[in-house]
């Protein structure tokens, strides 16, 4: 993998469903992985910044895991609510440590009541 | 809370015009960034700045320039706007250099070049 890939591109779930998305990135020379949530007409907002293999982070009903050896991160949402509807972006930084993030195209989540 | 403010939400300009997109952050952040978002593509970095009067090219700097005369303000300049610069432009800032520092984004400027 040369770039950051996110799957699925879009997802439509019912309120109360749990869901997860994948972010794949180059496993060599890893430095950090960021997750952002971008609601329509608002600013992207940071969810998690992950740097260590095996990292697990949680914020309310949202959690993320990181596997740097195989180059993927999962984002989980437990009991989805309509307010979780947004595009979820992941971004990868390699090597230098400076903040040149490479973003994926995002997963667009729609949660219906 | 950190606030990153972009001067316009929507902007319509004509081909060949010089366009200024302004971004101001209110938390004394060192780093500032300009990205563009196009359908089917991830956010792409145009330019960034890690200090006043310092700038570095990102991945797609062609057709753009930037200015950072004050720490809180980072301007993106389209010297001669073209239709392929129609896009959503996002400004971001972060406190210090470091890959574990999260970015704070503005709400974006949707630029249409006719």
Interface residues (C-beta under 8 A of the other chain):
Chain A: X3 X4 X31 X32 X34 X36 X41 X42 X43 X44 X45 X46 X49 X51 X89 X91 X93 X97 X98 X99 X100 X101 X102 X103 X104 X105 X106
Chain B: X4 X31 X33 X35 X40 X41 X42 X43 X44 X45 X48 X50 X58 X90 X94 X97 X98 X99 X100 X101 X102 X103 X104 X105 X106 X107 X108
